[in-house]
Amino acid sequence: ETSFGSGNANMTGNVLLMHFNNDSAYGENNTHVYDFSGEGNNGTVTSATFNVTGGKLNGAFEFDGTVDYVNAGNDSSLDIANDITLSSWVKLNEISTSAWQAFVVKDDIPIARSYNLHQSSAAPNDGFRLRLNGLTSPTLDSSAGFTPSTGIWYHVVGTYNGSEMRLYINGLLGNSQSSSGTITLTAQPVVFGQDSGKDNTGVFRSEERR
C-alpha cells in the first residue's frame, strides 16, 4: 500500500490490514480499529493506548505488557491453511529473555495453535519467530546474526508459499527453510499484542494476507 486511504492499492488476497493510526474518518477511536482490507475484520482494543507521536506512520497503539491487545475476531477469511503472509511494524520497549512478545497471532498455546509472528526468547539472540502449526517444519527463527534492540522500528514479515517459509526483517531475508503441509485451523480469534496471556511491550501496526 502506498498511502493511507481506500482505493489506492490492490487488496487481492489481503484479509486484514490495520493502520493503527486512529483515523476518525473511518470511525476509529481508542477502542475501535478499522480493517482496510475490505473484509470487515475490524478490531476491538482492550487497554492498549494510542500513541499520537510515537508511531512509524501517523501514530500507533502502544502495549504496556499488562493485558493489552487488539482482537480482530475469527471470521472465516482469517482461516488461512496454505499460502500466508504476516507483516508488522514493531518497536519494542523491552526484549523478552524468558518468554515471547506477540505481534499477530491466531492461537492459544497449547490448546489450539494456528499462526504466530512474535519476538521469542527461544530464538537466537532473543530474535523474531514465525510459527505455522501443522507444517512439517513449523518454526522459523531469525538467524544468529540478528539481535533485536529496543526503541528501533522493525518491519517483520513472515511468509509461506507451500514449500518454503521465509522471515524478512526491514526488507532483508532474515532466514528461510523448506517446509510443507497445511496450517492448522482453529476457532481462536486473530489478536495483536497478546498470546495466551503473554503480553508485549511496544508499538506497532500490522497486515495479514493469503
N, C-alpha and C positions, 0 to 999 in steps of 0.2 A: 504494500500500500504506500502511495507516495505522499499522502497527506490525510488529515482527519476529515471526515465527511462521508457522504454517501455518493455512489455513482461514479467514483473515480478510480476504481480498482476492480480487477477480475476476482470475484469471490468464489469461483468454481472450486468445489471441494472444501471450502472453508466452512466449518461448522461452529466456530466460536472465535470471536475477535473482540477483545475488550481493550479500550484505550486507557482506562483508569484515569481519565482526566477531568471527571466530574463536570461534564458538559450539559448545562441546563437545557440547551436546545433539544436534547434527546431525552429529557426527563430524568437525567442523572442527578443524584444528590449523595449525601453521606451514607445512605442505606441502599441505593439502587444503582446498578451498573448496566449500561445498555450493551447488547450484543450486536456489533456492526457486521456480523457475517450474513445477516438476513434470516438466520434460523430461529431467532426468537429466544435464544438461551440466555436471557438476562440474568444478572447476578444479584443476590441479596447479601449485603455487607453486615457482618457481625463484628463490632468493636474496632475494626481497623479504622485508622484516621487518615483523612485526605490531606496530603502534604502539598500545598499550593506551589511552593518554590523548590521542593526537593526532588521533583520528578525528572526523568530523562527527556520527556516530551510533554510539556504543559501540565505538570503535576503528576502525582502518583499516590496510590494508597500505601500507607506505612503500617507495618505489623510489629508489635512490641513483644511478641512471644508469649502472650497470655490470652489464649482463646480468641485470636483474631483471624478471620477468614472471609472469603467471598464464595458463596455457594451458587453454582450455575445450574443446578438441578440434574436430572437424569433422563433427559429426552432421548428418544431412540437415535437421534442424529449423533449423539455422543458415544454410542456403542460402536467403537471402531475396532475391527478384528484384523484388518490387513494393513495396507499402506497407511502410515500416520506420520504427521509432523507436529511436534510440540515446541513452542517457542515462547521465551520470556525475556524481558529486560529485567535484570535484578541488580540491586545494590545492597549488599549485606552489611548490617550493623555489627554483627559478630560472626565468627566462624565456629560452627559446632564441631567439637572434637570428641564428642561422646554419643552423638545421635545423628539426626538429619534435619534439614530445613526444607520443607516442601515448597515448590514453586507452583506446579499444576499437577494434580493427582486425580485419579479415579480408582481408589482402592481403600480398603480398611484392613490394615495388617493386623493379624494374619488371616482374617476371616475371608475376605473377598478382594483379590488383587487384580487390577487390570493394567493401567499405565501410570507412570510416575516420573516426573522430572524434578530433581532436587539436589541440594548440597548434602554430602554424606561423609561422616567420619570414617566410613568403611572404604571410601575411595582413596587412592594415593594422594597424600598431602591434603586430606580433607576436601577433595575436589568435588566435581559435579558428577551426577549419575543419572542415566536413563535406564529405567526398568520397564520391560514389557512382558508381563507374566503370560506364560503359555508358550513362549518361543523356546526353541531348542537351547539357545544361549540367551537368556532373558536380561542379563545385566551388563551394561556397558559403562565404564568409568572413564573420566578424563585421564589423560596419560600422566605418568610420573613426572613429566617435565612441567606440569602446570600446578601452580599453587594459588588459590584464590586469596584476595585481600579484601579487607573491609573498606567501605567508602568509595568503591570503584564500580562503575556500571559495567555489567557484562550482558551481552546478548547471547543467551544459551539456547541452542536448538538441538533437538533430538529427532532423528528420522529413522524410519524402517520402510523398506521397499519390497519386502517379501523374501529377500535373500541376504540383506545386509543392514546392520544398524550403524548409524553414524551419530557422532556428537560434535557439534560445532560450538566454538567459543569466539565471539567477536569476529565471525566470518571465517575463521580458520578451523581446519579439521583438527579436533582435539583427540579423537580416537575413532576406530571403526572395528567391526568384527562381522564375520559371517554368522547368519542366524536364519532360521526358517520356522514355519508354522503360523498359527493364528493367535492373536492376542485374546486372552480370556475376557469374556464379557461379564460384567457384574451389575448389580442393581444400585451400586453406590453412586452418589452424585459426583460431578466434577467440582473440585474445591481448589481454591487458590490460597496458599498461605498456611495450610494446616493438613496434617495427615495422621490419623489415629491419635490425636492429642499431641503430636509433635509439631510445635509451632515454629515459625521462622521469624527472624527479626530483620527487617529491611523494607525496601520499597520496590515495586515492580509493576509491569503491565504484561499482558500475555495474549497468545494466539494459539489456535489449535485447528488442524485441518486434516482431511483424509488424503 
